[in-house]
Amino acid sequence: MQKMNPYKIDIGAVYSHRPNQHNTVKLGAFQAQEKELVFDIDMTDYDDVRRCCSSADICSKCWTLMTMAIRIIDRALKEDFGFKHRLWVYSGRRGVHCWVCDESVRKLSSAVRSAVVEYLSLVKGGQDVKKKVHLSEKIHPFVRKSINIIKKYFEQYALVDQDILENKESWDKILALVPETVRDELQQGFQRHSNSLQRWENLKNIINKYQKNNKNDKCGPWLEWEIMLQYCFPRLDINVSKGINHLLKSPFSVHPKTGRISVPIDLQKVDQFDPFTVPTISSICHELDVISTKEEKEKGAESDIKPRTRDYKKTSLAPFVKVFEQFLENLDKSRKGELLKKSDLQKDF
């Protein structure tokens, strides 16, 4: 690795032959055999619903979208699918990646991967589609559980930080998502109130009133949820997840634009994760230079030979490496457990 000194490392599938032999084997014999199930969530896919930034820019106000995405997707992968080995990684710029590494998952076909992503997708439609979330009367448990997660963040994120009902231009986007039967009353109510918090309460009250009076109308109790989901629900890149041949940037890569290192995210501290405090390649080099100078001075003062500590453990990268090592340790334990089970079944003592 040090000899080749690559500027970028992408991880793909395990193939039937060595990749450098793909031109020498029979036609059709070179096949991808297994790969982790991966998810890519990019902030640019939320540009139609975030007001603070656009394109590749991010800030602390819109990063909450990534926090909600991790919480929603990770809960579903763990509880709904039973996947155990999930590694979440900051991309280094404007998004997050998830690597699901269970042995059974790595062997999934493209069709099954597509089905998993389809299950996890609620926001559908391109730029021309205004209403991207449609719920039926029978709400799936996955939707209910996702809504419960969004509710914890919605007021602060959407109504305070993003101020989604601040003025007529912003509330017209919300009115486009509701039935025409309630639009006029909502418009009048919004004009009477002075901030997004009050206007959101007004919207909930009017929806509840219409629901009681018009049980057969399209204005169901889930209308409020559809708006919350459209503004906050994770937006996955389906092509990244379904393709076994798709490449994804390796954890601990350095992002060429920001210089930030693509670090693993501790699921116990998702709410505290701040992309702006992630180590950069420059900061790590500086830390190592300072450590090197300090050690040179100490070496001259002390004659005792101390055991050498790995360099990365002395830098701000150490806690992220620890998260990664813990993940690998659990994966290794699971693999050894599976091997023991197989040998027991085969009575291979």
BELLINDA-V708121 format. One record per backbone hydrogen bond with DSSP energy under -1.0 kcal/mol. NH is the residue of the N-H (numbers start at 1). CO is the residue of the C=O. If there is no record, write none. Layout:
BEGIN
((NH	CO) (NH	CO))
END
This chain:
BEGIN
((5	1) (11	248) (14	34) (16	31) (21	18) (22	19) (24	21) (25	21) (29	26) (31	29) (33	14) (34	14) (35	106) (37	100) (39	98) (41	96) (43	94) (45	42) (46	43) (47	44) (49	46) (50	46) (57	54) (63	59) (65	62) (66	63) (67	63) (68	64) (69	65) (70	66) (71	67) (72	68) (73	69) (74	70) (75	71) (76	72) (77	73) (78	74) (79	75) (80	76) (81	76) (83	77) (86	84) (87	99) (89	97) (90	263) (91	95) (96	41) (97	89) (98	39) (99	87) (100	37) (101	85) (106	102) (108	105) (113	109) (114	110) (115	111) (116	112) (117	113) (118	114) (119	115) (120	116) (121	118) (124	132) (129	126) (139	137) (144	140) (145	141) (146	142) (147	143) (148	144) (149	145) (150	146) (151	147) (153	150) (154	150) (157	153) (158	154) (159	154) (160	155) (161	156) (162	157) (164	158) (166	163) (171	167) (172	168) (175	171) (176	172) (177	174) (178	175) (182	179) (186	182) (187	183) (188	184) (189	185) (190	186) (191	187) (192	188) (193	189) (199	195) (200	196) (201	197) (202	198) (203	199) (204	200) (205	201) (206	202) (207	203) (208	204) (209	205) (210	206) (211	207) (212	208) (213	209) (214	210) (217	214) (220	218) (223	220) (226	222) (227	223) (228	224) (229	225) (230	226) (231	227) (232	228) (233	229) (237	40) (238	236) (241	237) (242	238) (243	239) (248	11) (250	9) (252	262) (253	250) (255	260) (259	255) (261	279) (262	253) (263	261) (265	88) (269	266) (277	274) (281	259) (284	280) (285	281) (286	282) (287	283) (288	284) (289	285) (290	286) (291	287) (292	288) (293	289) (294	290) (295	291) (296	292) (297	293) (298	294) (299	295) (300	296) (301	297) (302	298) (313	310) (314	311) (315	312) (318	315) (321	317) (322	318) (323	319) (324	320) (325	321) (326	322) (327	323) (328	324) (329	325) (330	326) (331	327) (332	328) (333	329) (334	330) (335	331) (336	332) (337	333) (338	334) (339	335) (340	336) (341	337) (342	338) (343	339) (344	340) (345	341) (346	342) (348	343) (349	347))
END
